[in-house]
Amino acid sequence: MNDTLKEHRGLALSARATLRDAMNVMTKHRVGLALVVGPDRRLLGVAADIDIRRALLKGAKLTSPVVKAMNRRPVTVSSLATREEIAAAFRAHPKSHLPIVDARRRLTGLAALVEYATIPRRYPNRVVVMAGGAGKRLRPLTANTPKPMLRLGDKPILEHVLEQMIAAGFTRFSFTVNYLAEQIERHFGDGSRWGAEIEYVRETRPLGTAGALGLLKHPGTEPLLVLNGDILTKVDFPALIEFHRAEKGLATICVKHHEIQVPYGVVEHAGKRLTRFVEKPTQRFLVNAGIYVLDPRALAGLPKRRACDMPEFLERIRRGRRGGVACFPIQEYWLDIGGPKEFSRAEKDYEDLFRR
């Protein structure tokens, strides 16, 4: 019997109880339901406050049997369910409490929403993190350390990415590795230390930002979430997955607004005549944010045994299927840690935005 039911033992009533009995225990325990059990504590039904009120409106009396008002097919959770599975049941059935029963439908506990509300939803999608690059622009920092293993605060960049994804509900990972791969594999192992599952996709030679996807042994049937291992962001990844599903394409690319200010006054003209003078204009573009969602079926379009970068791969998908690639605009914080300037900014932003 779990703690919630221990605290509210009186909520379990026999089939001989009346509507008045049910209302009394609800009032006493401040829980909006009563559990009706038979011999051997087998759950017969649940009488919620609304069930009793409906019965009274239909002419029942307070002395009427509670079995006349109860729901004989209430939503329950298995006594073998994990905390994540119970949390998922509450999301599917918005109730304050759910009875816990064993295989013989015997009442073993009562789950309270407040105990599971903070448990994140678990997603079956595999997350592929590209962590094989040499990080040449960050030399000498990457001379003996792969870029995803450079530290922000007290952890490598890649560990921050992993923990962020786990907090969002993703626990299945594939790390594509090449340059100094042993450092990444030694630090993360099989992922069990984080309650995750990590497999490694080993490139014997660089295959580009998309080519390594062709080495995945078990891509599965759920959309793949693919991202570079050197990105610091607060993107809502569950929202990204839902967006991809709604668009019904083969791929989704995350895009971010980027601005470039021309440091001079720009002259517009027609032939030899001035038409307009624009002082230090700002050019605005949408840029590739290095985060993607891919339908596993799309991997069949990867070129075999040669390097392929993601822009080439997405262009293949776009040409092969009209509307096959959707764009997901990022409004949240995002930073690609490409060079020394970006790494310095990442160190500062981590302290200001992520550590709090």
C-alpha positions as a LaTeX table, in Angstrom:
\begin{tabular}{lrrr}
\hline
Residue & $x$ (\AA) & $y$ (\AA) & $z$ (\AA) \\
\hline
Met1 & 0.00 & 0.00 & 0.00 \\
Asn2 & 1.58 & 3.32 & $-0.97$ \\
Asp3 & 1.85 & 6.33 & 1.32 \\
Thr4 & $-1.17$ & 8.17 & $-0.10$ \\
Leu5 & $-3.52$ & 5.28 & 0.66 \\
Lys6 & $-1.90$ & 4.72 & 4.06 \\
Glu7 & $-2.67$ & 8.34 & 4.83 \\
His8 & $-6.28$ & 7.94 & 3.68 \\
Arg9 & $-7.20$ & 4.39 & 4.69 \\
Gly10 & $-10.84$ & 5.35 & 5.18 \\
Leu11 & $-11.29$ & 6.02 & 1.45 \\
Ala12 & $-11.64$ & 2.28 & 0.86 \\
Leu13 & $-15.31$ & 1.41 & 1.46 \\
Ser14 & $-17.14$ & $-1.90$ & 1.28 \\
Ala15 & $-19.92$ & $-2.55$ & $-1.22$ \\
Arg16 & $-22.43$ & $-2.10$ & 1.67 \\
Ala17 & $-21.47$ & 1.57 & 2.12 \\
Thr18 & $-23.97$ & 4.31 & 1.32 \\
Leu19 & $-23.71$ & 7.57 & $-0.55$ \\
Arg20 & $-23.59$ & 9.31 & 2.83 \\
Asp21 & $-20.60$ & 7.16 & 3.84 \\
Ala22 & $-18.81$ & 8.11 & 0.63 \\
Met23 & $-19.49$ & 11.80 & 1.12 \\
Asn24 & $-18.31$ & 11.62 & 4.72 \\
Val25 & $-14.96$ & 10.05 & 3.86 \\
Met26 & $-14.43$ & 12.53 & 1.03 \\
Thr27 & $-15.05$ & 15.42 & 3.41 \\
Lys28 & $-12.88$ & 13.93 & 6.14 \\
His29 & $-9.92$ & 13.17 & 3.89 \\
Arg30 & $-10.37$ & 16.08 & 1.50 \\
Val31 & $-10.04$ & 13.75 & $-1.48$ \\
Gly32 & $-12.72$ & 13.90 & $-4.15$ \\
Leu33 & $-13.34$ & 10.19 & $-4.47$ \\
Ala34 & $-14.09$ & 7.00 & $-2.54$ \\
Leu35 & $-12.76$ & 3.55 & $-3.45$ \\
Val36 & $-15.24$ & 0.66 & $-3.32$ \\
Val37 & $-13.66$ & $-2.72$ & $-2.64$ \\
Gly38 & $-14.96$ & $-6.25$ & $-2.32$ \\
Pro39 & $-13.52$ & $-9.37$ & $-0.72$ \\
Asp40 & $-9.71$ & $-9.54$ & $-0.76$ \\
Arg41 & $-9.66$ & $-5.77$ & $-1.45$ \\
Arg42 & $-10.59$ & $-6.27$ & $-5.08$ \\
Leu43 & $-11.46$ & $-2.88$ & $-6.58$ \\
Leu44 & $-15.12$ & $-2.82$ & $-7.60$ \\
Gly45 & $-15.30$ & 0.81 & $-8.63$ \\
Val46 & $-14.65$ & 4.45 & $-7.80$ \\
Ala47 & $-17.22$ & 6.99 & $-6.68$ \\
Ala48 & $-16.11$ & 10.55 & $-7.36$ \\
Asp49 & $-17.84$ & 13.60 & $-5.99$ \\
Ile50 & $-19.49$ & 14.25 & $-9.35$ \\
Asp51 & $-20.81$ & 10.66 & $-9.51$ \\
Ile52 & $-22.57$ & 11.09 & $-6.18$ \\
Arg53 & $-24.06$ & 14.45 & $-7.17$ \\
Arg54 & $-25.38$ & 13.02 & $-10.43$ \\
Ala55 & $-26.98$ & 10.12 & $-8.53$ \\
Leu56 & $-28.69$ & 12.51 & $-6.12$ \\
Leu57 & $-30.02$ & 14.59 & $-9.03$ \\
Lys58 & $-31.52$ & 11.43 & $-10.50$ \\
Gly59 & $-33.43$ & 10.72 & $-7.28$ \\
Ala60 & $-31.01$ & 8.61 & $-5.21$ \\
Lys61 & $-31.00$ & 9.12 & $-1.43$ \\
Leu62 & $-28.06$ & 9.47 & 0.90 \\
Thr63 & $-28.96$ & 6.02 & 2.22 \\
Ser64 & $-28.68$ & 4.50 & $-1.28$ \\
Pro65 & $-25.81$ & 2.04 & $-1.88$ \\
Val66 & $-22.67$ & 3.67 & $-3.21$ \\
Val67 & $-22.38$ & 0.88 & $-5.79$ \\
Lys68 & $-25.38$ & 2.44 & $-7.57$ \\
Ala69 & $-23.39$ & 5.61 & $-8.22$ \\
Met70 & $-19.82$ & 4.37 & $-8.64$ \\
Asn71 & $-17.88$ & 4.07 & $-11.90$ \\
Arg72 & $-17.35$ & 0.34 & $-12.42$ \\
Arg73 & $-14.60$ & 0.90 & $-15.00$ \\
Pro74 & $-12.36$ & 3.53 & $-13.48$ \\
Val75 & $-8.95$ & 4.43 & $-14.84$ \\
Thr76 & $-6.30$ & 2.57 & $-12.84$ \\
Val77 & $-2.54$ & 2.08 & $-12.93$ \\
Ser78 & $-0.65$ & $-1.14$ & $-12.47$ \\
Ser79 & 1.23 & $-1.84$ & $-9.25$ \\
Leu80 & 4.19 & $-2.67$ & $-11.52$ \\
Ala81 & 4.13 & 0.71 & $-13.29$ \\
Thr82 & 7.18 & 2.97 & $-13.07$ \\
Arg83 & 6.90 & 6.54 & $-11.82$ \\
Glu84 & 7.24 & 7.73 & $-15.42$ \\
Glu85 & 4.38 & 5.46 & $-16.51$ \\
Ile86 & 2.15 & 6.72 & $-13.69$ \\
Ala87 & 2.98 & 10.31 & $-14.65$ \\
Ala88 & 2.01 & 9.48 & $-18.26$ \\
Ala89 & $-1.32$ & 8.07 & $-17.01$ \\
Phe90 & $-2.08$ & 11.35 & $-15.24$ \\
Arg91 & $-1.28$ & 13.29 & $-18.42$ \\
Ala92 & $-3.64$ & 11.07 & $-20.41$ \\
His93 & $-6.38$ & 11.20 & $-17.76$ \\
Pro94 & $-6.44$ & 14.53 & $-15.91$ \\
Lys95 & $-7.51$ & 13.44 & $-12.43$ \\
Ser96 & $-6.29$ & 14.26 & $-8.94$ \\
His97 & $-5.91$ & 10.59 & $-7.92$ \\
Leu98 & $-5.68$ & 7.20 & $-9.63$ \\
Pro99 & $-6.14$ & 3.80 & $-7.90$ \\
Ile100 & $-3.20$ & 1.40 & $-8.08$ \\
Val101 & $-4.13$ & $-2.26$ & $-8.58$ \\
Asp102 & $-2.26$ & $-5.53$ & $-9.01$ \\
Ala103 & $-2.79$ & $-8.18$ & $-11.71$ \\
Arg104 & $-5.83$ & $-9.53$ & $-9.82$ \\
Arg105 & $-7.27$ & $-6.01$ & $-9.58$ \\
Arg106 & $-6.66$ & $-5.85$ & $-5.85$ \\
Leu107 & $-6.26$ & $-2.33$ & $-4.51$ \\
Thr108 & $-2.63$ & $-1.76$ & $-3.50$ \\
Gly109 & $-2.35$ & 2.01 & $-3.46$ \\
Leu110 & $-3.60$ & 5.42 & $-4.50$ \\
Ala111 & $-1.48$ & 7.68 & $-6.71$ \\
Ala112 & $-1.80$ & 11.43 & $-6.17$ \\
Leu113 & $-1.21$ & 13.82 & $-9.06$ \\
Val114 & 0.88 & 16.17 & $-6.91$ \\
Glu115 & 3.47 & 13.41 & $-6.46$ \\
Tyr116 & 3.94 & 12.91 & $-10.20$ \\
Ala117 & 3.23 & 16.31 & $-11.76$ \\
Thr118 & 6.92 & 17.25 & $-12.01$ \\
Ile119 & 8.02 & 14.03 & $-13.72$ \\
Pro120 & 8.74 & 14.86 & $-17.39$ \\
Arg121 & 7.14 & 13.01 & $-20.22$ \\
Arg122 & 9.39 & 10.32 & $-21.71$ \\
Tyr123 & 9.86 & 10.38 & $-25.48$ \\
Pro124 & 10.78 & 7.27 & $-27.48$ \\
Asn125 & 12.74 & 9.31 & $-30.04$ \\
Arg126 & 16.44 & 8.63 & $-30.43$ \\
Val127 & 18.69 & 11.68 & $-30.11$ \\
Val128 & 21.70 & 11.65 & $-32.43$ \\
Val129 & 24.44 & 14.01 & $-31.25$ \\
Met130 & 27.18 & 14.84 & $-33.78$ \\
Ala131 & 30.38 & 14.83 & $-31.73$ \\
Gly132 & 33.04 & 13.70 & $-34.20$ \\
Gly133 & 34.48 & 17.00 & $-35.45$ \\
Ala134 & 38.08 & 18.08 & $-34.85$ \\
Gly135 & 37.18 & 21.64 & $-33.80$ \\
Lys136 & 40.09 & 23.15 & $-35.74$ \\
Arg137 & 38.89 & 26.74 & $-35.24$ \\
Leu138 & 39.29 & 26.28 & $-31.48$ \\
Arg139 & 42.93 & 25.20 & $-31.58$ \\
Pro140 & 44.95 & 25.02 & $-29.37$ \\
Leu141 & 42.07 & 24.24 & $-26.95$ \\
Thr142 & 41.13 & 21.24 & $-29.06$ \\
Ala143 & 44.66 & 20.00 & $-29.72$ \\
Asn144 & 44.24 & 17.27 & $-27.11$ \\
Thr145 & 40.52 & 17.56 & $-26.33$ \\
Pro146 & 37.52 & 17.05 & $-28.65$ \\
Lys147 & 35.43 & 20.21 & $-28.88$ \\
Pro148 & 32.31 & 18.68 & $-27.22$ \\
Met149 & 34.49 & 17.86 & $-24.19$ \\
Leu150 & 35.61 & 21.47 & $-23.60$ \\
Arg151 & 34.25 & 22.59 & $-20.25$ \\
Leu152 & 31.55 & 25.10 & $-19.49$ \\
Gly153 & 31.59 & 25.55 & $-15.75$ \\
Asp154 & 32.34 & 22.19 & $-14.18$ \\
Lys155 & 31.16 & 19.97 & $-17.07$ \\
Pro156 & 31.92 & 19.32 & $-20.74$ \\
Ile157 & 29.65 & 20.95 & $-23.32$ \\
Leu158 & 28.37 & 17.53 & $-24.33$ \\
Glu159 & 27.36 & 16.68 & $-20.75$ \\
His160 & 25.28 & 19.85 & $-20.58$ \\
Val161 & 23.59 & 18.81 & $-23.85$ \\
Leu162 & 22.94 & 15.30 & $-22.51$ \\
Glu163 & 21.45 & 16.50 & $-19.22$ \\
Gln164 & 19.29 & 19.07 & $-20.97$ \\
Met165 & 17.85 & 16.43 & $-23.27$ \\
Ile166 & 17.22 & 14.03 & $-20.39$ \\
Ala167 & 15.43 & 16.78 & $-18.46$ \\
Ala168 & 13.21 & 17.29 & $-21.53$ \\
Gly169 & 12.25 & 13.60 & $-21.54$ \\
Phe170 & 14.72 & 12.00 & $-23.98$ \\
Thr171 & 16.81 & 9.06 & $-22.76$ \\
Arg172 & 18.00 & 7.21 & $-25.90$ \\
Phe173 & 21.16 & 8.61 & $-27.50$ \\
Ser174 & 23.60 & 7.91 & $-30.30$ \\
Phe175 & 26.87 & 9.86 & $-30.24$ \\
Thr176 & 28.70 & 10.01 & $-33.56$ \\
Val177 & 32.42 & 10.11 & $-32.74$ \\
Asn178 & 35.74 & 10.27 & $-34.58$ \\
Tyr179 & 38.33 & 12.78 & $-33.34$ \\
Leu180 & 39.69 & 11.66 & $-29.93$ \\
Ala181 & 36.61 & 9.46 & $-29.62$ \\
Glu182 & 38.01 & 7.50 & $-26.68$ \\
Gln183 & 37.75 & 10.57 & $-24.42$ \\
Ile184 & 34.02 & 10.86 & $-25.08$ \\
Glu185 & 33.40 & 7.12 & $-24.71$ \\
Arg186 & 35.40 & 6.93 & $-21.48$ \\
His187 & 33.54 & 9.87 & $-19.90$ \\
Phe188 & 29.98 & 8.85 & $-20.81$ \\
Gly189 & 30.20 & 5.05 & $-21.01$ \\
Asp190 & 26.81 & 3.49 & $-21.68$ \\
Gly191 & 24.97 & 6.46 & $-20.15$ \\
Ser192 & 23.64 & 4.54 & $-17.14$ \\
Arg193 & 25.15 & 7.08 & $-14.75$ \\
Trp194 & 22.59 & 9.57 & $-16.11$ \\
Gly195 & 19.74 & 7.07 & $-16.40$ \\
Ala196 & 20.16 & 7.10 & $-20.18$ \\
Glu197 & 21.15 & 4.70 & $-22.94$ \\
Ile198 & 24.10 & 5.77 & $-25.10$ \\
Glu199 & 25.44 & 3.98 & $-28.14$ \\
Tyr200 & 28.38 & 5.15 & $-30.26$ \\
Val201 & 28.52 & 5.52 & $-34.02$ \\
Arg202 & 32.23 & 5.36 & $-34.89$ \\
Glu203 & 33.41 & 7.02 & $-38.09$ \\
Thr204 & 36.64 & 5.53 & $-39.42$ \\
Arg205 & 36.93 & 8.69 & $-41.50$ \\
Pro206 & 34.98 & 11.96 & $-41.38$ \\
Leu207 & 31.60 & 11.54 & $-43.06$ \\
Gly208 & 30.25 & 15.06 & $-42.68$ \\
Thr209 & 27.33 & 16.32 & $-40.63$ \\
Ala210 & 24.87 & 13.86 & $-42.22$ \\
Gly211 & 26.94 & 10.95 & $-43.51$ \\
Ala212 & 27.35 & 9.34 & $-40.10$ \\
Leu213 & 23.56 & 8.85 & $-39.91$ \\
Gly214 & 23.96 & 6.08 & $-42.46$ \\
Leu215 & 25.92 & 4.10 & $-39.85$ \\
Leu216 & 23.04 & 3.96 & $-37.36$ \\
Lys217 & 22.31 & 0.29 & $-36.63$ \\
His218 & 18.82 & 0.74 & $-35.23$ \\
Pro219 & 17.25 & 4.05 & $-36.35$ \\
Gly220 & 13.82 & 2.77 & $-35.28$ \\
Thr221 & 10.49 & 4.09 & $-36.51$ \\
Glu222 & 10.18 & 7.30 & $-34.45$ \\
Pro223 & 11.52 & 10.60 & $-35.81$ \\
Leu224 & 15.21 & 11.12 & $-35.02$ \\
Leu225 & 16.28 & 14.28 & $-33.21$ \\
Val226 & 19.69 & 15.26 & $-34.60$ \\
Leu227 & 21.88 & 18.06 & $-33.29$ \\
Asn228 & 25.47 & 19.22 & $-33.27$ \\
Gly229 & 27.31 & 18.49 & $-30.04$ \\
Asp230 & 28.64 & 22.04 & $-29.69$ \\
Ile231 & 25.37 & 23.96 & $-29.38$ \\
Leu232 & 24.19 & 25.84 & $-26.31$ \\
Thr233 & 20.45 & 26.46 & $-26.49$ \\
Lys234 & 17.14 & 26.61 & $-24.65$ \\
Val235 & 15.07 & 25.24 & $-27.53$ \\
Asp236 & 11.82 & 23.51 & $-26.51$ \\
Phe237 & 12.68 & 20.08 & $-27.93$ \\
Pro238 & 9.28 & 18.45 & $-27.19$ \\
Ala239 & 7.62 & 21.33 & $-29.07$ \\
Leu240 & 10.01 & 20.70 & $-31.96$ \\
Ile241 & 9.00 & 17.03 & $-32.12$ \\
Glu242 & 5.29 & 17.94 & $-32.07$ \\
Phe243 & 5.87 & 20.54 & $-34.81$ \\
His244 & 7.58 & 17.93 & $-37.00$ \\
Arg245 & 4.70 & 15.49 & $-36.55$ \\
Ala246 & 2.13 & 18.16 & $-37.38$ \\
Glu247 & 3.96 & 19.16 & $-40.58$ \\
Lys248 & 4.02 & 15.53 & $-41.80$ \\
Gly249 & 7.28 & 16.02 & $-43.72$ \\
Leu250 & 10.41 & 13.90 & $-43.90$ \\
Ala251 & 12.61 & 16.48 & $-42.19$ \\
Thr252 & 12.48 & 19.61 & $-40.07$ \\
Ile253 & 15.35 & 22.09 & $-39.79$ \\
Cys254 & 15.62 & 24.60 & $-36.96$ \\
Val255 & 16.32 & 28.12 & $-38.16$ \\
Lys256 & 17.39 & 31.22 & $-36.27$ \\
His257 & 17.18 & 34.89 & $-37.20$ \\
His258 & 20.64 & 36.37 & $-37.71$ \\
Glu259 & 21.42 & 40.03 & $-38.30$ \\
Ile260 & 24.44 & 41.64 & $-39.93$ \\
Gln261 & 24.88 & 45.41 & $-39.79$ \\
Val262 & 26.74 & 46.99 & $-42.68$ \\
Pro263 & 29.25 & 49.41 & $-41.06$ \\
Tyr264 & 28.93 & 51.96 & $-43.87$ \\
Gly265 & 26.28 & 54.06 & $-45.51$ \\
Val266 & 24.88 & 52.11 & $-48.46$ \\
Val267 & 24.24 & 53.90 & $-51.74$ \\
Glu268 & 21.40 & 52.77 & $-54.00$ \\
His269 & 21.39 & 54.04 & $-57.55$ \\
Ala270 & 19.87 & 53.69 & $-61.00$ \\
Gly271 & 22.57 & 54.12 & $-63.63$ \\
Lys272 & 24.48 & 57.30 & $-62.75$ \\
Arg273 & 21.80 & 58.74 & $-60.49$ \\
Leu274 & 21.47 & 58.34 & $-56.70$ \\
Thr275 & 18.10 & 56.92 & $-55.74$ \\
Arg276 & 18.50 & 56.37 & $-52.02$ \\
Phe277 & 21.09 & 56.57 & $-49.25$ \\
Val278 & 20.73 & 54.06 & $-46.34$ \\
Glu279 & 22.94 & 54.64 & $-43.30$ \\
Lys280 & 24.45 & 51.41 & $-41.89$ \\
Pro281 & 21.52 & 49.13 & $-42.78$ \\
Thr282 & 20.89 & 45.82 & $-41.04$ \\
Gln283 & 20.53 & 42.68 & $-43.15$ \\
Arg284 & 18.37 & 39.90 & $-41.67$ \\
Phe285 & 18.62 & 36.24 & $-42.55$ \\
Leu286 & 17.39 & 32.86 & $-41.34$ \\
Val287 & 20.37 & 30.61 & $-40.63$ \\
Asn288 & 20.73 & 26.88 & $-40.06$ \\
Ala289 & 20.80 & 26.24 & $-36.29$ \\
Gly290 & 22.32 & 22.74 & $-36.52$ \\
Ile291 & 19.25 & 21.02 & $-35.02$ \\
Tyr292 & 17.07 & 18.70 & $-37.09$ \\
Val293 & 14.26 & 16.15 & $-36.91$ \\
Leu294 & 14.41 & 13.37 & $-39.49$ \\
Asp295 & 12.00 & 10.61 & $-40.39$ \\
Pro296 & 14.06 & 7.38 & $-40.39$ \\
Arg297 & 12.74 & 6.67 & $-43.90$ \\
Ala298 & 14.70 & 9.66 & $-45.13$ \\
Leu299 & 18.00 & 7.93 & $-44.32$ \\
Ala300 & 17.55 & 5.78 & $-47.42$ \\
Gly301 & 18.44 & 8.89 & $-49.44$ \\
Leu302 & 21.92 & 9.22 & $-47.94$ \\
Pro303 & 24.78 & 8.68 & $-50.41$ \\
Lys304 & 26.63 & 5.47 & $-49.63$ \\
Arg305 & 30.22 & 5.32 & $-48.41$ \\
Arg306 & 31.02 & 9.00 & $-48.86$ \\
Ala307 & 30.89 & 12.18 & $-46.84$ \\
Cys308 & 27.65 & 14.16 & $-46.89$ \\
Asp309 & 26.82 & 17.36 & $-45.04$ \\
Met310 & 23.35 & 18.13 & $-43.81$ \\
Pro311 & 22.57 & 20.94 & $-46.33$ \\
Glu312 & 23.25 & 18.52 & $-49.21$ \\
Phe313 & 21.12 & 15.83 & $-47.57$ \\
Leu314 & 18.20 & 18.17 & $-46.91$ \\
Glu315 & 18.38 & 19.45 & $-50.48$ \\
Arg316 & 18.08 & 15.86 & $-51.70$ \\
Ile317 & 14.96 & 15.44 & $-49.55$ \\
Arg318 & 13.49 & 18.74 & $-50.78$ \\
Arg319 & 14.01 & 17.80 & $-54.43$ \\
Gly320 & 12.57 & 14.35 & $-53.91$ \\
Arg321 & 9.43 & 15.40 & $-52.08$ \\
Arg322 & 7.64 & 18.70 & $-52.42$ \\
Gly323 & 7.26 & 20.26 & $-48.98$ \\
Gly324 & 9.37 & 17.48 & $-47.51$ \\
Val325 & 11.47 & 19.82 & $-45.35$ \\
Ala326 & 9.83 & 22.10 & $-42.79$ \\
Cys327 & 11.44 & 25.03 & $-40.98$ \\
Phe328 & 11.06 & 25.44 & $-37.22$ \\
Pro329 & 11.90 & 29.01 & $-36.10$ \\
Ile330 & 13.89 & 29.28 & $-32.89$ \\
Gln331 & 12.92 & 32.18 & $-30.66$ \\
Glu332 & 14.83 & 30.88 & $-27.64$ \\
Tyr333 & 18.50 & 31.37 & $-26.79$ \\
Trp334 & 20.88 & 29.64 & $-29.21$ \\
Leu335 & 24.64 & 29.72 & $-29.70$ \\
Asp336 & 26.85 & 27.67 & $-32.03$ \\
Ile337 & 30.23 & 27.33 & $-30.30$ \\
Gly338 & 32.28 & 27.50 & $-33.48$ \\
Gly339 & 35.35 & 29.54 & $-32.60$ \\
Pro340 & 37.16 & 31.30 & $-29.73$ \\
Lys341 & 34.78 & 34.29 & $-29.75$ \\
Glu342 & 31.71 & 32.06 & $-29.44$ \\
Phe343 & 33.36 & 29.89 & $-26.79$ \\
Ser344 & 34.11 & 32.95 & $-24.66$ \\
Arg345 & 30.52 & 34.08 & $-25.04$ \\
Ala346 & 29.30 & 30.57 & $-24.13$ \\
Glu347 & 31.32 & 30.66 & $-20.91$ \\
Lys348 & 29.70 & 33.96 & $-19.94$ \\
Asp349 & 26.18 & 33.02 & $-21.06$ \\
Tyr350 & 26.37 & 29.72 & $-19.22$ \\
Glu351 & 27.03 & 31.51 & $-15.95$ \\
Asp352 & 24.32 & 34.11 & $-16.59$ \\
Leu353 & 21.55 & 32.03 & $-18.20$ \\
Phe354 & 22.02 & 28.35 & $-17.44$ \\
Arg355 & 23.63 & 28.07 & $-14.03$ \\
Arg356 & 20.85 & 29.86 & $-12.16$ \\
\hline
\end{tabular}
